[in-house]
Amino acid sequence: MKKSTYLLSLLLLFSLLALTSCSSNPPDCSTYGDGVYEIYTYNPETGNCEGKSIPKNKCGNGVAESAENACNCPKDVDINLPRSEGGCSGNKGEYLEYYCTKDNTCQTKVTDAVDKKTKLLSFSNGNDYTLSAQVTYNSPFIIGEHEFEVEVELNKIQSTDTRKIKDLTIEGLYIITNENEIIASKELSKKFTTPGEKLKIVVEHDSDLFKLKDFSKTMRSVNLQVSLSYSVDYYTMQTGGNYTFQRSDPQSVKPRQLLENTLLVIDPTKETETEVVDTGWGSVS
């Protein structure tokens, strides 16, 4: 009787232990701490939630904090995340891509899809002068990223016994459409006297002016216009072989040559291609 009672007691004890073991679950440690800088995990040896603190505002703490991005702290911020979440990869539109600069900021740069073009233009007015202009520009043209580089050379200037060109001066260079819309301009005063003289200059565009308009996709019939002025000395032989001359009033001319039939313009703030057509920006008459 005693033996059977002892066995029954052992059986009840083991059953109770098994039941207790099955019904006992680890505590939910996620309810402890803030889940970011105070992390709690379950320790099966102690049966308790045990926490650890993570330092704030430190790169490498595993937390993507507000001052961090993929460029200044790649340990905490995945570079492939969206830009709004601190990432810095992929394209912005078709012709710009994101990259990390040397000072750890995320910027855009032009992709390999952008071409660098050079075109040689010639300007003349009868026998008075001949100028050549080499224009270097990008296609597509990125607002805020690109400029027009122009190198002007005096090829010929008239100088005979009876007629000489004087004070040949470039007063301005303009990138302009057929509708007289000024895309880029440079006011200057460069006097040319001898063939072979050169002027290399950047013709700057106004980024804000571009952005005032809601463009579509192309800028049409883009030209280079040169604003020039010069005078003419007329020589007359007098009795005895001496010459006298009379100088004309300065005359102004504004010849233009076609630079590009269709130039694609990109506004990076809109991530779309843009068009300049009938904008009424102002003109060069």
Secondary structure as UniProt FT lines:
FT   HELIX           2..23
FT   HELIX           29..31
FT   STRAND          38..43
FT   TURN            44..47
FT   STRAND          48..53
FT   TURN            59..60
FT   TURN            66..67
FT   TURN            70..72
FT   TURN            74..76
FT   TURN            79..80
FT   HELIX           83..85
FT   STRAND          91..92
FT   TURN            93..95
FT   STRAND          96..100
FT   TURN            102..103
FT   STRAND          106..110
FT   TURN            112..113
FT   STRAND          115..124
FT   TURN            126..127
FT   STRAND          129..139
FT   STRAND          141..142
FT   TURN            143..145
FT   STRAND          148..157
FT   STRAND          163..177
FT   TURN            178..179
FT   STRAND          182..192
FT   TURN            195..196
FT   STRAND          198..205
FT   HELIX           207..211
FT   STRAND          218..237
FT   TURN            239..240
FT   STRAND          243..247
FT   STRAND          251..253
FT   STRAND          256..267
FT   TURN            268..271
FT   STRAND          272..274
//
